[in-house]
Amino acid sequence: MEVKIKRIYEAYAPTDGYRILVDRLWPRGIKKETAHVDLWLKEAAPSNELRKWFGHVPEKFADFCSRYEAELKSSGSLSALKKVAGQHDSVTLLYAAKDMEHNNAVVLQRLLTQ
């Protein structure tokens, strides 16, 4: 299984495969009708508390990863994501964050491909 990550603001491509939005909030300025989202898995996103604490501050990313992984394991969200992703040859995890290196999709991609 191939797992890619992509900002939802980037153009849809048929090579994206099955597209899963992994943000808790729907991205601003994106219409649901034209987003090409196959599944919106809000449960796989960080909690509001963790998201606000992190604030996309790169220096907090290592701590964010640990806390986020703990949340995913305790909630069962990672298992649900693995089950859905495992049904497809190619999956693209969609996120809205501007920082392409420090976001929850990066963490999910690593966990799905380990």
Secondary structure, 3 states (H helix, E strand, C coil): CEEEEEECCCCCCHHHCEEEECCCCCCCCCCHHHCCCCEECHHHCCCHHHHHHHCCCHHHHHHHHHHHHHHHHHHCHHHHHHHHHCCCCEEEEEECCCCCCCCHHHHHHHHHHC
